[in-house]
Amino acid sequence: MDKIRIIGGTPLYGQIKISGAKNAALPLISASLLTDAPLVLKNLPDLADVRTFKSLLNHLGVDIVFKHDVDGDHAGALRAHSIQSTEAPYDQVRKMRASVLVLGPLVARAGRAKVSLPGGCAIGSRPIDMHLKGLEHMGADISLEDGYVVVEARNGLRGADYTFPGITVTGTENLLMAATLAKGTTRLMNAAREPEISDLAHCLVAMGAKIDGIGTSTLTIEGRDRLGGTTHSVLPDRIETGTYTMAVALTGGEVELTETSLDLIPSVVPALESMGVHFEKTNRGFKVKRQSDRLKAIDIETEPYPGFPTDLQAQMTVLATMAEGASVITETIFENRFMHVPELMRMGADIRVRGNTAFVRGIPRLKGAPVMATDLRASVSLVIAGLAAEDETIINRVYHLDRGYEHIENKLSACGAHIERIHESAA
């Protein structure tokens, strides 16, 4: 099992190109199930989760060819001539919760889906009840069989009004895709508003779907008999954007993040500015640098978009560990997302967790130590901590990193970080 070794204390200087968003790529790949025409996706991130999802889609009958395009970016050509299977097996779904995104497209096109209850990061319960209730409103029959959800709509789905009882990103994406092939008009209310959902909606429109209200909490979809193909470029990864921004904020230096935009992180920019971070827009993205020797403390609370992202909470907690003063970090999305805290405390951080809130008292410097990654965002928070810490940090179980960060050690080392991947055979 690979490890990451970091010798901290070096400011970052240079450029980092932001990859396509993992959280946009996966639903876009699922959208290939809605049509027998070719779907070409550009700017796909080269990630373990994307490769895992490719394997699942291949099982369902989608022909997928990944390659590098003329610009050197990762691209995929997908075509589901026919649905070969309507079952997403446990061995596939257990690796990644986003596998549930095949549910809506399968029911919409094939009239049936049998999907194992999902897995993924161990950051708390993330039920799919809202997905299923929405499909029931659209005329589907739901049953549970030996750990599988079976959804059937033998006569096809029909348009319906459905109000999500809570904010769900994958639930919104699943029902949005399902509604594109339903009979009649569907209105999804209290829908999630994340940019990745809008990216999916724009791709579906290019495939022939009729969707109004993109970017708002009410989506109106007029069902079509069929969808066609298109070519679509995946939007930049806002979580990767925020992560590298925070890495520069903690280590010092100045880095230009390219192929991205400050508009993708609307709640993150003012939060970091209040801590003493400066941003400057450029033709290709933006530059980021810390304005003073130490960051200032901050109080934040995670919220659905456009609020502060839960996927950047662990990274912000690391910034608070070395900020001047006391910070309060409140997690409102997932109930078990402070598993990085014990590892940060091994590095000298002063953190106390009470319920869903972390109270962080900043110290001048973290100390390198052996630590263990527990989930995707926690693992990258340990990388940021290691970049700023004294001496050596060894991060174990970095397979989590490969699920969501494309070639992270290469991007950081190109900006001067002393970081390397240690393969098990060399450990």
C-alpha positions as CSV (number, residue, x, y, z in Angstrom):
1,M,0.0,0.0,0.0
2,D,1.5,3.4,-1.0
3,K,2.5,6.1,1.4
4,I,3.2,9.8,1.0
5,R,6.4,11.2,2.5
6,I,6.6,15.0,3.0
7,I,9.4,17.2,4.4
8,G,7.5,20.3,5.4
9,G,8.3,24.0,5.8
10,T,8.7,25.0,2.1
11,P,6.6,27.8,0.6
12,L,4.9,26.9,-2.7
13,Y,5.6,28.9,-5.9
14,G,4.5,28.2,-9.4
15,Q,1.4,27.0,-11.2
16,I,-1.1,24.3,-10.6
17,K,-3.6,23.2,-13.3
18,I,-6.9,22.2,-11.8
19,S,-8.4,19.0,-13.1
20,G,-12.0,18.3,-14.1
21,A,-14.4,17.8,-11.2
22,K,-14.8,14.2,-9.9
23,N,-18.2,15.0,-8.6
24,A,-19.3,16.2,-12.0
25,A,-17.6,13.5,-14.0
26,L,-19.4,10.6,-12.3
27,P,-23.0,11.7,-13.0
28,L,-22.0,12.7,-16.5
29,I,-20.6,9.2,-17.1
30,S,-24.0,7.9,-15.8
31,A,-25.8,10.0,-18.3
32,S,-24.4,7.8,-21.1
33,L,-27.0,5.2,-20.0
34,L,-29.8,7.5,-21.2
35,T,-29.0,7.2,-24.9
36,D,-27.7,4.8,-27.5
37,A,-25.8,7.7,-29.1
38,P,-22.2,8.6,-28.4
39,L,-21.4,10.8,-25.5
40,V,-17.9,12.3,-25.5
41,L,-16.6,13.8,-22.2
42,K,-13.6,16.0,-22.2
43,N,-11.5,17.2,-19.2
44,L,-12.2,14.0,-17.3
45,P,-10.0,13.6,-14.2
46,D,-7.6,10.6,-14.2
47,L,-8.8,9.2,-10.8
48,A,-9.4,5.9,-9.2
49,D,-13.1,6.6,-8.7
50,V,-13.5,7.3,-12.4
51,R,-11.8,4.0,-13.3
52,T,-14.0,2.2,-10.8
53,F,-17.1,3.8,-12.3
54,K,-15.9,2.8,-15.8
55,S,-15.8,-0.8,-14.7
56,L,-19.4,-0.6,-13.4
57,L,-20.7,1.1,-16.6
58,N,-18.9,-1.5,-18.7
59,H,-20.8,-4.2,-16.8
60,L,-24.1,-2.5,-17.6
61,G,-23.3,-2.4,-21.3
62,V,-21.6,1.0,-21.9
63,D,-18.6,0.9,-24.3
64,I,-16.0,3.3,-22.9
65,V,-12.7,4.3,-24.3
66,F,-10.5,6.6,-22.3
67,K,-7.7,8.5,-24.0
68,H,-5.7,11.7,-24.0
69,D,-7.0,14.4,-26.4
70,V,-4.9,16.8,-28.5
71,D,-4.5,19.1,-25.5
72,G,-3.2,16.3,-23.3
73,D,-6.3,16.2,-21.2
74,H,-8.1,12.9,-20.3
75,A,-11.2,12.3,-22.4
76,G,-13.7,9.5,-22.7
77,A,-15.9,8.3,-25.5
78,L,-19.0,6.4,-24.1
79,R,-21.8,4.6,-25.9
80,A,-24.6,2.4,-24.5
81,H,-25.9,0.7,-27.7
82,S,-28.1,-1.3,-25.4
83,I,-28.4,-2.1,-21.7
84,Q,-26.7,-5.5,-21.1
85,S,-27.5,-5.6,-17.4
86,T,-29.7,-3.6,-15.0
87,E,-27.9,-4.9,-11.9
88,A,-25.2,-2.9,-10.2
89,P,-23.5,-5.6,-8.1
90,Y,-22.3,-5.3,-4.5
91,D,-18.6,-5.8,-5.5
92,Q,-18.8,-2.7,-7.7
93,V,-21.1,-0.4,-5.6
94,R,-19.4,-1.1,-2.2
95,K,-16.2,0.7,-3.4
96,M,-17.9,4.0,-4.1
97,R,-21.2,5.5,-3.0
98,A,-21.6,7.5,-6.2
99,S,-22.4,4.2,-8.0
100,V,-26.0,4.8,-6.9
101,L,-26.1,7.3,-9.8
102,V,-26.9,4.6,-12.2
103,L,-30.3,4.0,-10.5
104,G,-32.2,6.8,-12.2
105,P,-30.8,6.4,-15.7
106,L,-31.4,2.6,-15.7
107,V,-35.0,2.8,-14.6
108,A,-35.7,5.6,-17.1
109,R,-34.3,3.8,-20.1
110,A,-34.6,0.1,-19.2
111,G,-37.6,0.2,-16.8
112,R,-35.7,-1.6,-14.1
113,A,-32.7,-1.3,-11.8
114,K,-31.3,-3.5,-9.1
115,V,-28.6,-1.7,-7.2
116,S,-26.7,-2.7,-4.1
117,L,-26.9,-0.4,-1.2
118,P,-24.0,2.0,-1.6
119,G,-20.6,2.2,0.1
120,G,-17.8,4.8,0.0
121,C,-16.1,6.9,2.6
122,A,-16.7,6.2,6.3
123,I,-18.0,9.6,7.1
124,G,-21.5,8.7,8.4
125,S,-24.8,7.6,7.1
126,R,-25.8,8.8,3.7
127,P,-29.1,7.1,2.9
128,I,-30.8,7.1,-0.5
129,D,-34.3,7.3,0.8
130,M,-34.9,10.6,-1.0
131,H,-33.9,9.0,-4.3
132,L,-36.4,6.2,-3.9
133,K,-39.2,8.4,-2.7
134,G,-38.8,10.6,-5.8
135,L,-38.8,7.6,-8.1
136,E,-42.0,6.4,-6.3
137,H,-43.6,9.7,-7.1
138,M,-42.7,9.1,-10.7
139,G,-44.6,5.7,-10.7
140,A,-41.8,3.3,-9.8
141,D,-42.3,0.3,-7.5
142,I,-39.6,-0.1,-4.9
143,S,-38.5,-3.3,-3.0
144,L,-35.5,-4.5,-1.0
145,E,-34.0,-7.9,-1.7
146,D,-30.9,-9.1,0.2
147,G,-29.1,-5.8,0.4
148,Y,-30.3,-4.6,-3.0
149,V,-32.7,-1.9,-4.0
150,V,-35.0,-3.1,-6.8
151,V,-36.8,-0.3,-8.7
152,E,-39.2,-1.2,-11.5
153,A,-41.3,1.0,-13.9
154,R,-42.6,-1.5,-16.4
155,N,-44.7,1.1,-18.2
156,G,-42.1,3.8,-17.9
157,L,-41.7,6.7,-15.5
158,R,-44.2,9.5,-15.5
159,G,-43.7,13.2,-14.7
160,A,-44.5,14.3,-11.2
161,D,-43.9,17.1,-8.7
162,Y,-41.5,16.1,-5.9
163,T,-40.1,18.2,-3.1
164,F,-36.9,16.9,-1.5
165,P,-37.3,16.8,2.3
166,G,-33.6,17.6,2.6
167,I,-30.8,18.7,0.3
168,T,-29.3,15.8,-1.6
169,V,-26.8,16.2,-4.4
170,T,-26.9,12.7,-5.8
171,G,-30.6,12.5,-5.3
172,T,-31.1,15.6,-7.4
173,E,-28.8,14.2,-10.1
174,N,-30.6,10.8,-10.1
175,L,-34.1,12.2,-10.4
176,L,-33.0,14.8,-12.9
177,M,-31.6,12.1,-15.2
178,A,-34.6,9.9,-14.7
179,A,-37.0,12.8,-15.5
180,T,-35.4,13.4,-18.9
181,L,-37.0,10.2,-20.3
182,A,-40.2,10.3,-18.2
183,K,-43.7,10.9,-19.7
184,G,-44.8,14.4,-19.0
185,T,-43.4,17.2,-16.9
186,T,-41.4,16.7,-13.6
187,R,-40.8,19.5,-11.1
188,L,-38.0,18.9,-8.6
189,M,-38.3,21.3,-5.7
190,N,-35.8,22.0,-2.9
191,A,-33.2,20.6,-5.4
192,A,-29.5,20.9,-4.6
193,R,-27.8,23.8,-6.4
194,E,-24.2,22.6,-6.7
195,P,-22.3,23.6,-9.8
196,E,-21.8,19.9,-10.7
197,I,-25.6,19.6,-11.0
198,S,-25.8,22.5,-13.3
199,D,-22.9,20.9,-15.3
200,L,-24.9,17.7,-15.7
201,A,-28.1,19.7,-16.6
202,H,-26.2,21.6,-19.4
203,C,-24.9,18.3,-20.8
204,L,-28.4,16.8,-20.7
205,V,-29.8,19.8,-22.5
206,A,-27.1,19.4,-25.2
207,M,-28.3,15.8,-25.5
208,G,-31.8,17.0,-26.2
209,A,-33.4,17.3,-22.7
210,K,-35.7,20.2,-21.9
211,I,-34.7,21.6,-18.4
212,D,-35.7,25.0,-16.9
213,G,-34.4,26.5,-13.7
214,I,-30.8,25.3,-14.0
215,G,-28.8,26.6,-11.0
216,T,-31.9,27.2,-8.9
217,S,-33.7,25.0,-6.3
218,T,-36.6,24.2,-8.6
219,L,-35.9,22.2,-11.8
220,T,-38.6,21.7,-14.4
221,I,-38.0,18.9,-16.8
222,E,-40.2,18.0,-19.8
223,G,-39.6,14.3,-20.6
224,R,-38.4,13.3,-24.1
225,D,-38.9,10.0,-25.9
226,R,-35.1,9.7,-26.4
227,L,-31.9,11.7,-26.0
228,G,-29.0,12.0,-28.4
229,G,-25.3,12.3,-28.0
230,T,-23.1,15.3,-27.5
231,T,-19.5,16.4,-26.6
232,H,-19.2,18.0,-23.2
233,S,-16.3,19.3,-21.2
234,V,-16.3,18.6,-17.4
235,L,-16.2,21.8,-15.3
236,P,-13.1,22.4,-13.1
237,D,-13.0,20.8,-9.7
238,R,-14.0,23.4,-7.1
239,I,-12.9,21.2,-4.2
240,E,-9.4,20.7,-5.7
241,T,-9.4,24.5,-6.3
242,G,-10.1,25.2,-2.7
243,T,-7.7,22.5,-1.5
244,Y,-4.7,24.0,-3.3
245,T,-5.7,27.5,-2.3
246,M,-5.6,26.4,1.3
247,A,-2.3,24.7,0.8
248,V,-0.7,28.0,-0.4
249,A,-2.5,29.9,2.4
250,L,-0.9,27.6,5.1
251,T,2.6,27.2,3.6
252,G,3.1,30.7,2.2
253,G,4.4,31.5,-1.3
254,E,2.4,32.4,-4.3
255,V,0.7,30.0,-6.8
256,E,-1.4,30.6,-9.8
257,L,-4.3,28.1,-10.1
258,T,-5.2,27.7,-13.8
259,E,-8.2,26.3,-15.7
260,T,-10.4,27.3,-12.8
261,S,-12.3,30.3,-11.4
262,L,-12.9,32.0,-8.1
263,D,-16.6,31.9,-9.0
264,L,-16.6,28.2,-8.2
265,I,-15.7,28.8,-4.5
266,P,-18.0,31.8,-3.5
267,S,-18.1,31.0,0.2
268,V,-14.4,30.0,0.5
269,V,-12.9,33.3,-0.9
270,P,-14.3,35.6,1.7
271,A,-13.5,33.1,4.5
272,L,-9.9,33.0,3.5
273,E,-9.7,36.7,2.9
274,S,-10.8,37.2,6.5
275,M,-7.9,35.0,7.5
276,G,-5.4,37.1,5.6
277,V,-5.2,35.5,2.1
278,H,-5.0,37.6,-1.0
279,F,-6.5,36.6,-4.4
280,E,-5.8,38.1,-7.8
281,K,-7.7,37.1,-11.0
282,T,-5.6,36.2,-14.0
283,N,-6.4,35.3,-17.6
284,R,-6.1,31.6,-16.8
285,G,-7.5,31.5,-13.3
286,F,-6.2,33.3,-10.2
287,K,-3.2,33.8,-8.0
288,V,-3.3,33.1,-4.3
289,K,-0.8,34.2,-1.5
290,R,-0.8,34.8,2.2
291,Q,-0.5,38.4,3.2
292,S,1.1,38.0,6.7
293,D,3.3,35.6,8.7
294,R,0.3,33.9,10.3
295,L,-3.3,33.3,9.4
296,K,-6.1,34.7,11.6
297,A,-8.6,32.5,13.4
298,I,-12.0,31.9,11.9
299,D,-15.5,30.5,12.7
300,I,-17.2,28.6,9.9
301,E,-20.1,26.3,9.4
302,T,-20.6,23.9,6.5
303,E,-23.7,24.3,4.5
304,P,-25.2,23.1,1.2
305,Y,-24.0,25.1,-1.8
306,P,-23.5,28.1,-2.0
307,G,-22.5,27.8,1.7
308,F,-19.1,26.6,2.9
309,P,-18.5,23.1,1.4
310,T,-18.3,20.1,3.7
311,D,-15.6,18.7,1.4
312,L,-13.3,21.6,2.4
313,Q,-14.0,21.4,6.1
314,A,-11.0,19.1,6.9
315,Q,-8.7,21.4,5.0
316,M,-10.0,24.5,6.8
317,T,-9.5,22.7,10.1
318,V,-5.8,22.3,9.2
319,L,-5.5,26.1,8.5
320,A,-7.1,26.8,11.9
321,T,-4.5,24.7,13.7
322,M,-1.8,27.2,12.8
323,A,-3.9,30.4,12.8
324,E,-3.5,33.0,15.4
325,G,-6.3,32.7,18.0
326,A,-9.2,30.3,18.5
327,S,-11.3,29.0,15.6
328,V,-14.7,27.2,15.7
329,I,-15.5,24.7,12.9
330,T,-19.0,23.4,12.8
331,E,-20.0,20.4,10.5
332,T,-23.7,20.3,9.6
333,I,-23.7,17.9,6.7
334,F,-22.2,14.6,7.9
335,E,-22.2,13.4,11.5
336,N,-18.8,11.6,11.4
337,R,-16.5,14.0,9.6
338,F,-13.8,14.8,12.2
339,M,-11.8,11.6,11.8
340,H,-8.8,13.7,10.7
341,V,-8.7,15.4,14.1
342,P,-6.9,12.6,16.1
343,E,-4.2,12.5,13.3
344,L,-3.8,16.3,13.4
345,M,-3.4,16.0,17.2
346,R,-0.5,13.6,16.6
347,M,1.1,16.4,14.8
348,G,0.7,18.7,17.8
349,A,-2.6,20.4,16.9
350,D,-4.8,21.7,19.8
351,I,-8.3,20.6,18.9
352,R,-11.3,19.6,21.0
353,V,-14.4,18.1,19.4
354,R,-17.8,18.4,21.0
355,G,-20.6,16.9,18.9
356,N,-20.5,18.4,15.5
357,T,-18.1,21.2,16.4
358,A,-14.3,21.4,16.6
359,F,-12.7,24.0,18.8
360,V,-9.2,24.8,17.5
361,R,-6.6,26.8,19.2
362,G,-3.8,27.8,16.8
363,I,-0.2,27.0,17.4
364,P,2.9,28.5,15.6
365,R,3.8,25.2,13.9
366,L,2.7,21.6,13.5
367,K,5.3,18.8,14.0
368,G,5.7,16.0,11.4
369,A,4.5,12.5,12.4
370,P,3.3,9.2,11.0
371,V,-0.4,9.6,10.3
372,M,-3.2,7.6,8.7
373,A,-5.8,8.7,6.2
374,T,-9.4,7.7,7.0
375,D,-11.3,9.2,4.0
376,L,-10.8,11.2,0.9
377,R,-10.9,14.8,2.3
378,A,-9.3,13.9,5.6
379,S,-6.3,12.4,3.6
380,V,-5.7,15.6,1.7
381,S,-5.9,17.6,4.9
382,L,-3.0,15.6,6.2
383,V,-1.1,16.4,3.1
384,I,-1.6,20.1,3.7
385,A,-0.6,19.7,7.3
386,G,2.5,17.9,6.3
387,L,3.5,20.6,3.8
388,A,3.5,23.2,6.7
389,A,4.8,21.0,9.5
390,E,8.4,20.8,10.8
391,D,10.4,17.7,9.7
392,E,8.9,14.5,8.2
393,T,5.3,13.4,7.8
394,I,4.4,10.0,6.5
395,I,0.8,9.5,5.4
396,N,-0.5,6.0,5.3
397,R,-3.4,4.6,3.3
398,V,-3.2,7.2,0.6
399,Y,-5.4,5.2,-1.8
400,H,-8.1,7.6,-0.5
401,L,-6.2,10.4,-2.2
402,D,-6.1,8.7,-5.5
403,R,-9.9,8.6,-5.5
404,G,-10.2,12.4,-5.7
405,Y,-6.9,14.1,-6.4
406,E,-5.2,13.7,-9.7
407,H,-1.4,13.3,-9.4
408,I,-1.3,15.4,-6.3
409,E,2.4,14.7,-5.5
410,N,3.4,15.8,-9.0
411,K,1.4,19.0,-8.8
412,L,2.8,20.0,-5.4
413,S,6.4,19.0,-6.1
414,A,6.3,21.1,-9.3
415,C,5.7,24.1,-6.9
416,G,8.7,23.2,-4.7
417,A,7.1,20.9,-2.1
418,H,9.3,18.1,-0.8
419,I,6.8,15.3,-1.4
420,E,7.1,11.8,-2.8
421,R,5.1,8.7,-3.1
422,I,6.6,5.6,-1.5
423,H,5.5,2.3,-3.1
424,E,5.1,-0.7,-0.8
425,S,8.0,-2.5,-2.5
426,A,10.3,0.4,-1.7
427,A,9.0,1.1,1.8
